[in-house]
């Protein structure tokens, strides 16, 4: 029984499950009944479910049939209406088709116009977009064109500024265009081109100033000479100088704004053409001859490109090479003053340029660099002058060289260069100058002594008398009282020698001018040189005359008389030196003139020569005389030879009566 109950219970559960599945199939979308059917096939009551399903289908078919039977008449009516509508629809279709055909025919031109309008609108949009893009590109192209024009006209620094502006402002806005990429790729090449071109201009500038350094230096030295002349005029005539304050100052320093004011600042690279002016007041400034814009441009360009140090090193290296070339003197420099002048002009021109570069650029050259160059130049210049001046045998050339060196030193001193060593070297040249003067005056004295007639100077008029007295300090009251014609006791070489000694003193004084020496130093220099002239040059000349083989007793006596008067004139020479140096002889350390010793020695030599010649003459008489030393005849008649000897001695002693009396 229990088994029967259990089977019955299971049957009820299965029936309920099948009923649920059927309801689910009826209510569920067809695409989702797969899981439901799977649960049926997975179970054991598949047959019973199919039976139930068949039963449910039959029930639904019966309901459908009832429904159709109920609505059949309405369906038939609907079909009839649809058939009527189909005819009307066909008519409507034909009308619509006809209308469409007419519309297509009528709207064909409109379609074409609309298509054209569409193309125009498309072109308009393209043009507008192109204009917008061109508005972005045009500034780039304009800047690039401007860049090329600036480079073509050699305006390199503005070109570099334009390039920087183009690279950082304009190109980033149109960087996606191919031509812009080409420009970007060319920018480093353009920078290098600007660097190369500016460096080429700098090289041209350096070559130009190397060739024209002598012109620059000549102008600078001419300025310095003008300034010295003007200073002398102001010192001598201060009132005149005060009335000329409005005159243009020809000695101003460089105009630091040369690049902006020079009409050739963008193209010229070196020396501006300036005609020589005869009028000293219109001599152009040395700086006005030079256009420094290539240096400034190149310096700015390399600074902007971050290569300033490279530029500075290159510039200094090249200028050092040029300095060595400038400081190399020509082998024949000592032959003419022009050789020295050109040498000095080149040196001055070099340092004038460097001084201007020092003051108008920031760091291109510095004071240490300039000082180093100047020390090198100073040592080489002094060495060259010592070597070449030693070949000079003409005192006039040595004096001109000294004046040129002083002008050279004064010119460079204006630009702040120390020149003390140059003046020290001039003191060495002074000794050489003294030697050349002594050689020159040795020839002068020799000519005077050779051309003298060794006879007292005759004068026939008061004018002649005053002329001689004006040349030589001679005072003799007795001679003044004598009527004309009359004679001075000395021969012509006395006033000539005296005047030449004064000329020698003047020549020594000329060398001491502008050497910045004190009056005492000038006085000492003149006295020492004059002593050498007296004790060595004049003394040797007198000794040579006295020692001549053919000199007669009359000449020797006249030499004694002449040297006596020259000895007396030494005090006047002392006064002459005192007057021109303003140093009193009583001053401590003042050198005394040794003229008295010189003339005494010459007089003693003449006396000894007279004694020697007289003895020789007596010996000659005795040797020529044929005396009979053994004769026994002692007549009262004297020997003819003794008579001749006595006559010779009488005439000789008569010459001695003209000798001055000893004080």
C-alpha positions in Angstrom: 0.0 0.0 0.0 2.8 2.3 0.9 4.4 1.7 -2.4 1.1 2.5 -4.2 0.9 5.7 -2.2 4.4 6.7 -3.0 3.9 6.0 -6.7 0.7 8.1 -6.7 2.5 10.9 -5.0 5.3 10.9 -7.5 2.8 10.9 -10.4 1.1 14.0 -9.0 4.4 15.8 -8.7 5.4 14.9 -12.3 2.0 16.1 -13.6 2.5 19.4 -11.8 6.0 19.8 -13.1 4.8 19.1 -16.7 2.0 21.6 -16.2 4.5 24.2 -15.1 6.8 23.5 -18.1 3.9 23.9 -20.5 2.9 27.2 -19.0 6.5 28.3 -19.2 6.7 27.4 -22.8 3.5 29.3 -23.6 4.6 32.4 -21.8 8.3 32.4 -22.7 10.0 33.7 -25.8 10.8 31.0 -28.3 14.5 31.7 -28.2 14.6 31.0 -24.5 12.8 27.6 -24.2 16.0 25.6 -24.8 16.8 25.1 -21.0 13.1 24.3 -20.4 13.1 21.5 -23.0 16.4 20.2 -21.8 15.0 19.7 -18.3 12.2 17.6 -20.0 14.6 15.4 -21.9 16.9 15.0 -18.9 13.9 13.6 -16.9 12.4 10.0 -17.1 8.8 11.1 -18.0 9.5 12.2 -21.5 6.7 10.1 -23.0 4.1 11.4 -20.6 5.2 15.0 -21.2 4.8 14.5 -25.0 1.3 13.2 -24.4 0.4 16.2 -22.3 2.0 18.5 -24.9 -0.1 16.9 -27.7 -3.2 17.3 -25.6 -2.4 21.0 -25.0 -1.8 21.6 -28.7 -5.2 20.1 -29.7 -6.9 22.3 -27.2 -5.3 25.4 -28.7 -6.2 24.3 -32.2 -9.8 24.0 -31.2 -9.8 27.5 -29.7 -8.1 28.9 -32.9 -10.8 27.2 -35.0 -13.6 28.7 -32.9 -12.0 32.2 -33.1 -11.6 32.0 -36.9 -15.2 30.9 -37.3 -16.3 33.8 -35.3 -14.3 36.5 -37.3 -14.5 35.0 -40.8 -17.0 37.5 -42.3 -15.0 40.4 -41.1 -11.9 38.9 -42.7 -13.6 38.5 -46.0 -14.8 42.1 -45.9 -11.3 43.2 -45.1 -9.9 41.3 -48.1 -12.5 42.9 -50.4 -11.6 46.4 -49.2 -7.9 45.6 -49.7 -8.6 44.6 -53.3 -10.3 47.9 -53.9 -7.5 49.8 -52.2 -5.0 47.9 -54.5 -6.5 49.4 -57.6 -6.6 52.9 -56.1 -3.0 52.4 -54.9 -1.9 51.4 -58.4 -3.5 54.6 -59.8 -1.7 56.6 -57.0 1.5 54.9 -57.8 1.2 55.8 -61.5 0.5 59.4 -60.5 3.4 59.5 -58.1 5.7 58.0 -60.7 4.6 60.5 -63.3 5.0 63.3 -60.9 8.4 62.1 -59.9 9.5 61.9 -63.5 8.3 65.4 -64.1 10.0 66.5 -60.9 13.3 64.8 -61.8 13.2 66.5 -65.3 12.4 69.9 -63.8 15.0 69.6 -61.0 17.8 68.3 -63.1 19.2 71.9 -63.6 18.7 72.6 -60.0 20.6 69.5 -59.0 23.4 70.6 -61.3 23.4 74.1 -59.8 23.4 72.6 -56.3 26.3 70.4 -57.2 28.1 73.4 -58.6 27.2 75.3 -55.4 28.5 72.5 -53.4 31.8 72.6 -55.2 32.0 76.4 -54.8 31.4 76.1 -51.1 34.0 73.4 -50.9 36.5 75.6 -52.8 35.5 78.6 -50.6 36.3 76.6 -47.5 39.6 75.4 -49.1 40.5 79.0 -50.1 39.6 80.3 -46.6 41.7 77.6 -45.0 44.5 78.3 -47.4 44.4 82.1 -46.7 44.5 81.3 -43.0 47.4 79.1 -43.4 49.1 81.6 -45.7 48.6 84.3 -43.1 50.6 82.1 -40.7 53.2 81.3 -43.3 53.7 84.8 -44.8 55.4 86.3 -41.7 57.8 83.3 -41.8 58.6 83.8 -45.4 58.9 87.5 -45.0 61.3 87.1 -42.1 63.3 84.5 -44.1 63.4 86.9 -47.1 64.5 89.7 -44.7 67.2 87.4 -43.4 68.5 86.6 -46.9 68.6 90.4 -47.8 70.5 91.2 -44.6 73.0 88.5 -45.3 73.3 89.7 -48.9 74.0 93.3 -47.7 76.5 92.0 -45.1 74.3 93.2 -42.2 75.3 90.1 -40.2 74.4 91.1 -36.7 70.8 92.2 -37.6 70.6 89.0 -39.7 71.5 87.0 -36.6 68.8 88.8 -34.6 66.3 88.0 -37.4 67.3 84.4 -37.4 66.8 84.1 -33.7 63.3 85.8 -34.0 62.4 83.5 -36.9 63.5 80.3 -35.0 61.8 81.0 -31.7 58.7 83.0 -32.7 57.5 82.3 -36.2 58.6 78.7 -37.1 57.0 77.0 -34.1 53.6 78.3 -35.4 53.9 76.5 -38.7 56.3 73.7 -37.8 54.2 70.9 -39.5 54.9 72.3 -43.0 57.6 70.7 -45.0 59.2 74.0 -46.1 59.5 75.0 -42.4 61.3 71.8 -41.7 63.7 72.7 -44.4 64.2 76.1 -42.8 64.7 74.6 -39.4 67.3 72.3 -40.9 69.0 75.2 -42.6 69.2 77.4 -39.4 72.5 75.8 -38.1 74.0 76.3 -41.6 72.9 79.9 -41.7 74.5 80.5 -38.3 77.7 79.0 -39.5 77.5 81.1 -42.7 77.0 84.3 -40.6 79.9 83.3 -38.4 82.1 82.6 -41.4 81.2 85.8 -43.2 81.7 87.9 -40.1 85.0 86.2 -39.5 86.0 86.9 -43.1 85.1 90.6 -42.5 87.2 90.6 -39.3 90.1 89.1 -41.2 89.8 91.8 -43.9 89.8 94.4 -41.1 92.9 92.9 -39.4 94.7 92.8 -42.8 93.6 96.4 -43.5 94.8 97.8 -40.2 98.0 95.9 -40.6 98.7 97.6 -43.9 97.6 101.0 -42.7 99.1 101.0 -39.2 101.8 103.4 -40.3 99.0 105.8 -41.5 97.2 105.6 -38.2 100.4 106.0 -36.3 101.5 108.9 -38.5 98.2 110.7 -37.8 98.4 110.0 -34.0 102.0 111.3 -33.9 101.0 114.4 -35.9 98.3 115.0 -33.3 100.8 114.7 -30.5 103.1 117.1 -32.3 100.3 119.6 -32.7 99.4 119.3 -29.1 103.0 120.0 -28.1 103.1 123.0 -30.4 99.8 124.2 -29.0 101.0 123.7 -25.4 104.1 125.7 -26.2 102.0 128.5 -27.7 99.8 128.5 -24.6 102.8 128.7 -22.3 104.3 131.5 -24.3 101.1 133.4 -25.1 98.4 132.4 -22.6 96.1 135.1 -23.7 96.1 134.1 -27.3 95.3 130.5 -26.2 92.3 131.6 -24.2 90.7 133.2 -27.3 90.7 129.9 -29.2 88.6 127.7 -27.0 86.0 127.3 -29.7 88.5 125.6 -32.1 87.8 122.0 -32.7 89.8 119.7 -30.5 91.8 117.5 -32.7 93.0 115.3 -29.9 89.8 113.8 -28.6 89.6 110.0 -28.1 87.6 107.6 -30.2 83.9 108.2 -30.7 82.6 105.0 -29.0 79.5 105.0 -31.2 81.4 104.5 -34.4 79.2 101.7 -35.6 76.1 103.7 -35.5 77.5 107.0 -36.9 79.8 105.7 -39.6 78.1 105.7 -43.0 80.1 102.5 -43.8 79.5 100.6 -40.6 77.7 97.8 -42.4 80.1 97.3 -45.3 83.5 98.8 -44.8 86.1 96.7 -42.9 89.1 98.8 -42.0 90.5 102.1 -43.1 88.3 105.0 -44.2 89.7 107.1 -47.0 90.8 110.4 -45.6 92.8 112.9 -47.7 95.9 114.5 -46.2 95.3 118.0 -45.0 98.0 120.6 -45.2 96.5 122.7 -42.5 97.5 121.3 -39.1 94.3 122.4 -37.5 92.3 120.1 -39.9 94.3 116.9 -39.4 91.8 114.1 -38.8 91.9 112.2 -35.6 93.8 108.9 -35.8 90.7 107.1 -34.7 88.6 108.8 -37.5 90.7 106.8 -40.0 89.4 103.5 -38.7 86.0 101.9 -39.0 85.8 99.4 -36.1 82.3 98.1 -37.0 83.6 94.7 -38.3 85.1 94.0 -34.9 82.0 95.1 -33.0 79.7 93.0 -35.3 81.8 89.9 -35.1 82.1 90.3 -31.4 78.3 90.6 -31.0 77.7 87.7 -33.4 80.0 85.4 -31.6 78.6 86.5 -28.2 75.1 85.7 -29.3 76.2 82.4 -30.7 77.9 81.5 -27.4 81.4 81.5 -29.0 82.7 84.7 -27.5 85.8 83.0 -25.9 86.7 81.5 -29.3 86.5 84.9 -30.9 88.6 86.6 -28.2 91.3 84.0 -28.4 91.4 84.3 -32.2 91.5 88.1 -32.1 94.3 88.2 -29.5 96.3 85.5 -31.3 96.1 87.3 -34.6 97.0 90.7 -33.1 100.0 89.1 -31.3 101.2 87.8 -34.7 100.8 91.3 -36.2 102.6 92.9 -33.2 105.6 90.7 -33.9 105.6 91.7 -37.5 105.2 95.4 -36.6 108.1 95.1 -34.1 110.4 93.6 -36.7 112.5 96.5 -38.0 113.7 96.7 -41.6 117.4 95.9 -42.0 118.1 99.3 -43.5 116.2 101.3 -40.9 119.3 103.1 -39.7 120.0 104.6 -43.1 117.3 107.3 -43.1 115.0 109.0 -40.6 112.1 107.9 -42.7 112.9 104.3 -41.8 112.7 105.0 -38.1 109.5 107.1 -38.7 107.7 104.3 -40.5 108.8 101.9 -37.8 107.4 104.1 -35.0 104.3 104.9 -37.0 103.4 101.2 -37.3 103.9 100.6 -33.6 101.9 103.7 -32.6 99.1 102.7 -35.0 99.0 99.2 -33.6 98.6 100.4 -30.0 96.2 103.2 -30.9 93.9 100.5 -32.3 94.3 98.2 -29.3 93.7 101.1 -26.9 90.5 101.9 -28.7 89.4 98.3 -28.6 90.1 98.2 -24.9 87.9 101.2 -24.2 85.0 100.4 -26.6 84.5 96.7 -26.0 83.8 94.8 -22.9 86.5 92.2 -22.4 87.7 91.6 -26.0 91.1 92.8 -24.7 91.9 93.6 -21.1 94.6 95.7 -19.5 96.7 92.7 -18.7 96.8 91.7 -22.4 97.7 95.3 -23.4 100.4 95.5 -20.8 101.9 92.2 -21.9 101.9 93.4 -25.6 103.4 96.7 -24.5 106.2 95.1 -22.5 107.1 92.9 -25.5 107.0 95.9 -27.8 109.0 98.0 -25.4 111.8 95.5 -25.1 111.9 94.7 -28.8 111.8 98.4 -29.8 114.6 99.4 -27.4 116.7 96.5 -28.6 116.1 97.5 -32.2 116.9 101.1 -31.5 120.1 100.2 -29.7 121.2 98.1 -32.6 120.4 100.5 -35.4 121.3 103.7 -33.7 124.8 102.4 -33.2 125.2 102.5 -37.0 124.4 106.3 -37.1 127.5 108.4 -37.6 125.6 111.6 -38.5 124.8 113.7 -35.4 122.0 115.4 -37.2 120.4 112.1 -37.9 120.9 111.0 -34.2 119.3 114.3 -33.1 116.4 113.8 -35.4 116.0 110.3 -34.2 116.0 111.5 -30.6 113.2 114.0 -31.4 111.3 111.2 -33.2 111.7 108.9 -30.2 110.5 111.7 -27.8 107.4 112.3 -30.1 106.9 108.5 -30.2 107.0 108.3 -26.4 104.8 111.3 -25.9 102.2 109.9 -28.3 102.0 106.6 -26.5 102.0 108.3 -23.1 98.8 110.1 -24.1 97.2 106.7 -24.4 98.4 105.6 -21.0 101.4 103.5 -21.9 104.5 103.8 -19.6 107.5 105.1 -21.5 110.1 105.7 -18.8 112.3 103.0 -20.4 112.4 104.9 -23.7 113.7 108.0 -21.9 116.3 105.9 -20.1 117.4 104.6 -23.5 117.6 108.2 -24.8 120.2 108.8 -22.2 122.2 106.0 -23.7 121.8 107.5 -27.2 122.9 110.8 -25.7 126.3 109.3 -25.1 126.4 108.1 -28.7 125.2 111.5 -29.9 128.1 113.1 -28.0 130.6 110.7 -29.7 129.2 111.6 -33.1 129.4 115.3 -32.3 133.0 114.9 -31.2 133.8 113.1 -34.5 132.1 115.8 -36.5 133.8 118.6 -34.6 137.1 116.9 -35.0 136.7 117.4 -38.7 135.5 121.0 -38.2 138.5 121.8 -36.0 140.8 120.1 -38.5 139.5 122.2 -41.4 139.7 125.4 -39.4 143.3 124.7 -38.3 144.3 123.6 -41.9 142.8 126.6 -43.5 144.2 129.2 -41.0 147.1 131.4 -42.2 148.5 131.7 -38.6 148.8 135.5 -39.0 147.2 138.2 -36.8 143.8 139.3 -38.1 144.0 142.6 -39.9 141.1 145.1 -39.6 140.8 148.2 -41.7 137.5 149.6 -40.3 135.4 149.9 -37.2 132.8 147.6 -38.7 135.4 144.8 -39.2 136.7 145.4 -35.7 133.3 145.1 -34.1 132.6 142.0 -36.2 135.6 140.2 -34.8 134.9 141.4 -31.2 131.4 140.2 -31.6 132.6 136.7 -32.5 135.2 136.4 -29.8 135.3 138.1 -26.3 138.4 140.2 -26.6 139.1 143.5 -24.9 142.3 145.5 -25.3 142.2 149.2 -24.5 145.5 149.9 -26.2 144.4 148.2 -29.4 141.1 150.1 -29.4 143.1 153.4 -29.3 145.3 152.5 -32.2 144.2 153.9 -35.6 143.1 151.7 -38.5 144.4 149.6 -40.0 145.4 147.5 -37.1 145.8 143.9 -36.1 144.4 141.5 -33.5 147.1 139.5 -31.8 145.4 136.2 -32.7 144.7 134.5 -36.0 141.3 133.7 -37.5 141.1 130.2 -36.0 140.6 131.7 -32.5 137.1 133.2 -33.1 136.2 130.3 -35.3 137.2 127.7 -32.7 135.4 129.7 -30.0 132.2 129.9 -32.0 132.4 126.2 -32.9 132.7 125.4 -29.2 129.5 127.4 -28.6 127.8 125.6 -31.5 128.8 122.3 -29.9 127.2 123.4 -26.7 124.1 124.4 -28.5 124.0 121.0 -30.2 124.3 119.3 -26.8 121.5 121.5 -25.5 119.3 120.5 -28.4 119.5 116.8 -27.5 118.6 117.5 -23.8 115.3 119.2 -24.8 112.1 117.3 -24.0 114.0 114.6 -22.1 112.3 115.7 -18.8 115.7 116.4 -17.3 116.4 118.9 -14.5 118.5 122.0 -15.2 121.3 120.5 -13.1 121.3 117.3 -15.2 121.3 119.3 -18.5 124.1 121.5 -17.2 126.2 118.5 -16.1 125.6 116.7 -19.5 126.7 119.8 -21.4 129.8 120.4 -19.3 130.9 116.8 -19.5 130.5 116.8 -23.3 132.3 120.1 -23.6 135.1 118.9 -21.5 135.5 115.9 -23.9 135.5 118.3 -26.8 138.2 120.4 -25.2 140.4 117.8 -23.7 140.2 115.2 -26.4 139.0 116.5 -29.7 140.4 120.0 -29.8 143.5 119.0 -27.9 144.2 116.2 -30.5 143.6 118.6 -33.3 146.1 121.2 -31.9 148.6 118.5 -31.1 148.4 117.2 -34.7 149.0 120.7 -36.1 151.9 121.3 -33.7 153.5 117.9 -34.7 153.4 118.6 -38.4 156.8 118.2 -40.1 156.6 121.3 -42.2 155.3 123.7 -39.5 157.4 126.8 -39.0 158.4 128.7 -36.0 156.0 131.6 -36.9 153.1 129.2 -36.9 154.1 127.7 -33.6 154.4 131.1 -32.0 151.0 132.1 -33.4 149.6 128.9 -31.9 151.0 129.8 -28.5 149.4 133.2 -28.8 146.1 131.8 -30.0 145.9 129.2 -27.2 146.6 131.9 -24.7 143.6 133.9 -25.8 141.4 130.8 -26.0 142.5 129.9 -22.5 141.3 133.3 -21.3 138.0 132.8 -23.1 137.1 129.7 -21.0 135.5 131.8 -18.3 133.2 133.2 -21.0 132.3 129.7 -22.0 131.4 129.0 -18.4 129.1 132.0 -18.3 127.6 130.9 -21.6 126.7 127.5 -20.2 125.4 129.1 -17.1 123.1 131.4 -19.0 121.6 128.7 -21.1 121.1 126.2 -18.3 120.4 128.6 -15.4 122.7 126.6 -13.1 125.3 128.6 -11.3 128.9 127.4 -11.3 128.9 127.5 -7.5 126.2 124.8 -7.3 127.3 121.6 -5.6 128.4 118.8 -8.0 128.7 121.2 -11.0 131.4 120.0 -13.4 134.1 122.6 -14.2 135.4 123.1 -17.7 139.0 121.9 -18.3 139.7 124.2 -21.2 142.6 126.0 -19.4 144.5 122.7 -19.0 143.9 121.9 -22.7 145.2 125.1 -23.9 148.2 125.1 -21.5 149.1 121.6 -22.7 148.9 122.8 -26.3 151.0 125.8 -25.5 153.6 123.7 -23.8 153.7 121.3 -26.7 154.2 124.3 -29.1 157.0 125.6 -26.9 158.7 122.2 -26.9 158.3 122.0 -30.6 159.9 125.5 -31.0 162.8 124.4 -28.8 163.2 121.2 -30.8 163.0 122.9 -34.2 165.4 125.7 -33.1 168.0 123.2 -32.0 167.5 121.3 -35.3 168.0 124.5 -37.3 171.2 125.4 -35.4 172.5 121.8 -35.9 171.7 122.1 -39.6 173.7 125.3 -39.8 176.6 123.8 -38.1 176.5 120.7 -40.2 176.2 122.6 -43.5 179.0 125.0 -42.6 182.5 124.1 -43.8 184.6 125.5 -40.9 188.4 125.2 -40.8 188.8 124.4 -37.2 192.6 124.2 -37.5 193.3 127.5 -39.1 195.9 129.7 -37.5 194.7 132.9 -39.0 193.0 135.0 -36.4 191.8 137.8 -38.4 189.1 140.2 -37.3 186.6 139.0 -39.9 183.8 136.7 -38.6 182.9 133.4 -40.2 180.2 133.7 -42.9 178.5 130.7 -41.4 178.3 132.3 -38.0 177.0 135.5 -39.5 174.2 133.6 -41.1 173.5 131.7 -37.9 173.3 135.0 -35.9 171.0 136.5 -38.6 168.8 133.4 -38.4 168.6 133.6 -34.6 168.0 137.4 -34.7 165.0 136.9 -37.1 163.7 134.0 -35.0 163.9 135.9 -31.7 162.1 138.8 -33.4 159.2 136.4 -33.8 159.3 135.6 -30.2 158.7 139.3 -29.3 155.0 138.7 -30.2 154.6 136.1 -27.5 152.3 137.3 -24.7 153.9 138.1 -21.4 153.4 135.7 -18.5 151.1 137.0 -15.8 
